[in-house]
Amino acid sequence: MPRSRGRRPRKREGSTTRRVRVPPEVAALIEEQLADFRAKFGRDPEPDEPIFFDPEQAELVAPDPRRVRAATVIAMVRARTPERLIYGFVRTDGLLPNEIGYANMTPEDRAEWDNALAEYERDFSTDRPPKPESILVAGSKQRLRPQRSRSALR
């Protein structure tokens, strides 16, 4: 059966990597990031080193996950990603499955994603008038509604 019909590539025993196909746009971004790495550090990255790094640091340091998550949410808002997906992304600490990804999620991750979307629909459904605490995100006409507590956003 061809790989394109659902068979996954076999992982070699003890291997921690696997090859995946990425869209050309993603391949171009990775190449750009590798070029930035080479320019900053004068070499190719080792297999165990991150290619995404904090450019403000002299040493090779992975970017702060909170800053990455915040930048991702800003990009999602600018791209006019539906609010419920942004909410799910934040609530699940980074899950954002497409249809194929959803089908391949672990039962625990799928339940977490489903619960986050159900919570959004229950608490922030768009069929009700916006709550006064809704905030307009700078640079976007799309509204994001904060959760009840800051600890829920972790």
C-alpha positions in Angstrom: 0.0 0.0 0.0 1.5 3.4 -0.9 2.3 5.7 2.0 -0.1 8.3 0.7 -3.0 5.9 1.6 -2.5 5.8 5.3 0.5 3.7 6.0 2.9 5.4 8.3 6.6 5.2 7.7 8.4 2.8 9.9 10.5 4.2 12.7 13.9 2.5 13.1 14.4 0.8 16.4 15.7 3.4 18.9 15.3 6.3 16.4 14.1 9.6 17.8 13.4 11.2 14.4 11.2 10.5 11.5 10.8 12.1 8.1 7.7 14.0 7.3 6.6 15.8 4.2 5.9 19.5 4.6 4.2 22.0 2.3 6.7 24.1 0.2 5.9 27.2 2.3 6.9 25.4 5.5 10.1 24.0 3.8 11.0 27.6 2.8 10.5 28.9 6.4 12.7 26.1 7.8 15.4 26.9 5.2 15.2 30.6 6.2 15.5 29.6 9.8 18.5 27.4 9.1 20.1 30.3 7.2 19.6 32.5 10.3 21.1 29.9 12.5 24.2 29.6 10.2 24.5 33.4 10.1 24.3 33.7 13.9 26.4 30.7 14.9 28.6 30.1 11.8 27.6 26.4 11.5 24.8 24.0 10.9 22.8 23.0 14.0 23.5 19.7 15.6 20.7 17.1 15.6 19.8 17.9 19.2 19.9 21.7 18.9 16.8 23.8 18.2 16.7 25.6 14.9 14.3 28.2 16.4 16.3 30.2 18.9 16.2 33.5 20.8 18.1 35.9 18.5 18.6 38.3 21.4 20.8 35.8 23.3 24.5 35.4 22.6 24.3 31.7 23.4 22.0 29.2 21.7 18.8 29.3 23.7 15.4 28.1 22.6 12.7 30.9 22.6 10.6 31.3 25.7 7.5 29.1 25.1 5.2 31.8 26.5 6.5 34.3 24.0 6.1 31.8 21.2 2.5 31.1 22.3 1.7 34.8 22.5 3.2 35.5 19.1 1.2 32.6 17.7 -2.1 34.0 19.2 -1.3 37.4 17.7 -0.7 35.8 14.3 -3.9 33.8 14.6 -5.9 37.0 15.3 -4.3 38.8 12.4 -5.1 35.9 10.2 -8.7 36.1 11.4 -8.6 32.6 12.8 -12.0 31.8 14.4 -12.2 32.8 18.0 -13.2 29.3 19.1 -10.0 27.9 17.6 -7.8 30.5 19.3 -9.6 29.8 22.6 -8.9 26.0 22.1 -5.3 26.7 21.3 -4.7 28.7 24.4 -6.9 26.5 26.7 -5.1 23.3 25.6 -1.6 24.8 25.7 -0.9 24.6 22.0 -3.2 22.1 20.4 -4.6 23.2 17.0 -5.5 20.1 15.0 -6.8 20.0 11.5 -9.1 17.1 10.4 -6.3 14.6 9.9 -4.5 15.7 13.1 -7.7 15.4 15.0 -8.3 11.9 13.8 -4.7 11.0 14.9 -4.8 12.6 18.3 -4.6 10.5 21.5 -7.9 10.1 23.2 -6.7 12.3 26.0 -5.7 15.2 23.6 -9.0 14.8 21.7 -11.0 15.0 24.9 -9.0 18.1 26.0 -9.6 19.7 22.6 -13.3 18.8 22.6 -13.8 20.1 26.1 -12.1 23.4 25.3 -14.4 24.0 22.3 -17.4 23.0 24.3 -16.3 25.4 27.0 -16.0 28.2 24.5 -19.4 27.5 23.1 -20.9 27.4 26.6 -19.2 30.5 28.0 -18.6 32.7 24.9 -21.2 31.7 22.3 -21.6 34.3 19.6 -25.3 34.1 19.6 -25.4 36.2 22.7 -24.5 39.9 22.8 -20.8 40.5 23.6 -19.9 40.8 27.3 -18.6 44.2 28.4 -15.2 42.7 29.4 -14.6 41.7 25.7 -11.5 43.3 24.5 -10.6 44.5 21.0 -7.2 43.2 20.1 -4.9 45.9 18.6 -4.7 45.7 14.8 -7.8 43.4 14.5 -11.5 44.0 14.3 -12.0 40.5 15.8 -12.9 40.3 19.4 -11.3 38.0 22.0 -13.1 37.4 25.2 -11.0 36.7 28.3 -11.6 33.6 30.4 -13.0 33.9 33.9 -9.6 33.6 35.5 -6.0 34.2 34.4 -4.9 30.8 35.8 -7.0 29.1 33.2 -4.8 30.5 30.4 -1.5 29.3 31.8 
